[in-house]
Amino acid sequence: MKHEAILEELEAAASALSVKVSYESLQAIMGAGGLCRVRGEHRIIIDKRAQVGERVATLAQSLAKFDLSGVELSPAVRDLVRHYALRRAS
């Protein structure tokens, strides 16, 4: 599966969870972005200069913190998110 297709699927999953995804200019010291709360709502902010692979990693890592059991995901994308969830747990 291509990174672009994975990115689209992850963005759709975030939308299904009512998590806003935005691409903004971030300073290098902030990294590629991540999950935060803005006015009580979850938001994933990603550096707009990040490569597609970095965007995928940031989104998958952020979404690994949510219950995705009710979200439709392809097996490959579900495995990717599960990978980040397991890394977080260890």
N, C-alpha and C positions, 0 to 999 in steps of 0.2 A: 504494500500500500504506500502511495507517495505521501510525502510530508504535507503537501497542500491539502490533500483529501483528509488526512488525519486532523489537520488544523481546523478545517471546516466542521468536521464532526465534533471536535472538542468545543468549538465555539457554539455549536447548536446545543450541546449538552449543558454548557453554562447558561445559555438562554432558557433552556427547559427548567433549570433550577433557579431562575430569576437572578442570576449573577451577571452583572454587567462586565463586559470585557472591553477595555479601551487600550489603544496604542498611543503612547506619549513619549516625548523626549525625556529620558531619564539620565541622570549623571552616572558616570562610570562606577562611582563608589556604591551606587544603589544596586548594581547588578542588572539582570535582565528583567526584573520585575517580580510580581507575585500577588498573593491574596492579601486583601486588607478590608477594613470596614470603613465606609464613608456614610456618615449620618445614619448609622444603624443597618446599613445594607452592605452585603458582601460585594466586593468588586475585585476584579483581576486586572492589574495594570501591567502592561508589557511594553518594554522599550521598542519604539517603532523602528529603530535601526537594527534590531535583532534579526538574525537569519531565521528562516522558517523552522529549522530544527530546534533552535533555542526557544522560539515561540511555542512549539509543540511541547517541549520539555517543561516550560513554565506553566502552561495551561494544564498539562497532565498532572504535574506536581501539586498545583493548586486544587484541582478537582478531586484529587485523591483524599482530600479532607472531608468530602461530602459523601452522603449515602446515595449512590448512583443506581441502586437496585431498580428504581422505577423509570430510569432513563434508558432509552433505546440506544445501544452502542454496538458496533461491530465487534466480533471477538478480538480482533487485533488491537483495537483501541481500548477495549475493556482490560485486556492483558497489560497494556502499557500503563494505564492508570493504576491497576493493581500492583504493578512493579513499584511505582512510586509510593503507594500506600505501605507496602512491605518494607521499603527502605526507611520510611518514616518510623515504622513500628520497631525497627531494630536498633 
